[in-house]
Amino acid sequence: MSKVTIEVTVTEIKKLLPRLSTEEILKLDEEIHKYLETHTMMRVAQTSFKEWEDKEEDIYYDI
């Protein structure tokens, strides 16, 4: 199955909101918050791995 990618602007989403039910808007809000929380946690976690990026230790990968 092939993936279809579309680009949607904030303005377009705002125009679609009145067409959604209250329940759909609340579900969308919940999904956005979950995404933002995960994205934020991933960014924070990524910074903790910087100390592992030691070029001098990369020589052991060639063994």
C-alpha positions in Angstrom: 0.0 0.0 0.0 1.4 3.4 -1.0 1.4 6.4 1.3 -0.3 9.6 0.4 1.2 12.8 1.8 -0.7 16.0 1.9 0.3 19.4 3.1 -2.3 21.2 5.2 -2.0 24.7 6.6 -3.3 26.0 9.9 -5.6 28.2 8.0 -7.1 25.2 6.2 -7.6 23.4 9.5 -9.3 26.4 11.0 -11.7 26.4 8.0 -12.5 22.7 8.6 -13.2 23.0 12.4 -16.8 24.3 12.0 -17.6 21.1 10.1 -16.5 18.9 12.9 -18.6 17.8 15.8 -17.6 18.8 19.4 -16.5 15.2 20.0 -14.3 15.3 16.9 -12.7 18.6 17.9 -12.0 17.3 21.4 -10.5 14.1 20.0 -8.3 16.2 17.6 -7.2 18.4 20.6 -6.3 15.3 22.6 -4.3 13.9 19.6 -2.4 17.2 19.2 -1.6 17.3 22.9 -0.3 13.7 22.8 1.8 14.5 19.8 3.3 17.6 21.4 4.0 15.8 24.6 5.8 12.9 22.8 7.7 15.4 20.5 8.9 17.4 23.5 10.0 14.3 25.4 11.9 13.0 22.4 13.7 16.4 22.1 14.6 16.4 25.8 15.8 12.7 25.6 17.9 13.4 22.5 20.0 16.0 24.3 20.9 13.4 27.0 22.6 11.2 24.4 25.0 13.9 23.2 27.6 12.7 25.7 27.6 9.4 23.9 28.6 11.0 20.6 32.3 10.8 21.2 34.3 10.6 18.0 37.3 9.1 19.7 35.3 6.1 20.7 34.1 5.6 17.2 37.4 3.9 16.4 36.0 0.7 18.1 33.3 0.4 15.4 36.0 -0.5 12.8 37.2 -3.6 14.8 
